[in-house]
Amino acid sequence: MMEAWKYDKAADIGLAPGERVKSVRRESGLVATVVHRVWWAFVRAYLRLWHRVRIEGRENLPLDVPFVIVANHSSHLDVLVLAAFLPGRLRDRVFPIAAGDVFFSRLSVGWFAALCLNALPIWRKKAGAHALADLRERLVEDRCGYVLFPEGSRARDGKLADFKPGLGMLVAGTNVPVIPCHLQGAFEAMPPHAMFPRPRKLVLRVGKPLDCSQLSNDRAGWMGITQSARASVVELSTQS
């Protein structure tokens, strides 16, 4: 027997435009979907032509949701490289997690982050358990993908910093795989103080997914995930 058709209204319906941009429940409409496709097609072409990007371990890139991609973070180019080469059919379901105080404090920048990058905000000064619980709920229940930088902010010297436990709070005890990645060349191409990217070669190394389903959703489990993810990124950085 076929199940009865059920209408589920959009989770962000009824929100004012400014509130909708900042909502972690934001959904893509027709306009956003078209903008996503055009924007990411442009980004892929730009990365190939200007940065001669090379991907190692492409077979480890996720083909379906849910997932969390993590990597080192030293440049605004990082999120572009990590998200640009994911399957186009997942475009509306992949959300880079961006610093709310940087990308969503001004409405104009917030609209760019939402419409082009499809980013969701996390407010670093008040990123408590409640904010992470909302992101975890969407990740598991709505089956989406996140692009996340567990260091919390860009490294000013290009070196990998410690990972924060928020990654573990998102995925501990779930069937959501964590895909570790390492980006080489992004810091040289566009360090934090630079206004425009330089034509430097970029290499994206993609590691095998990490299984977090057997790790407990408590501090011990969070730290176990954080340490494993960081160790995988470090290992990828040593490959040539």
JOLINLIN-V368806 format. One record per residue. PSI is psi in whole degrees, 0 to 359 (* if undefined). Layout:
PSI  PSI
//
This chain:
138  140  148  137  136  133  125  120  156  140  337  12  141  351  144  153  316  324  322  319  322  356  136  354  11  137  156  130  188  315  314  319  316  316  318  312  314  314  312  333  318  316  316  316  317  313  321  320  314  327  359  48  138  138  124  133  31  330  345  353  139  143  349  164  159  162  164  121  130  153  170  156  112  1  154  347  340  309  327  315  317  324  338  329  16  158  136  329  346  2  317  351  3  126  107  137  116  152  119  324  342  313  349  6  332  134  321  315  323  319  320  313  322  312  318  306  340  34  150  144  148  127  109  328  346  37  67  190  326  315  317  328  322  317  322  317  316  318  316  314  319  353  82  183  143  144  118  142  100  348  337  331  168  139  124  343  4  358  148  125  177  150  143  154  355  326  312  323  334  324  351  131  11  171  19  116  148  123  108  141  158  133  124  131  346  323  319  327  321  80  168  331  350  145  329  146  145  158  68  148  140  139  125  119  126  123  175  146  145  134  121  8  334  1  135  148  67  181  321  317  319  315  326  317  314  314  320  317  316  318  323  320  318  317  317  326  340  352  150  *
//
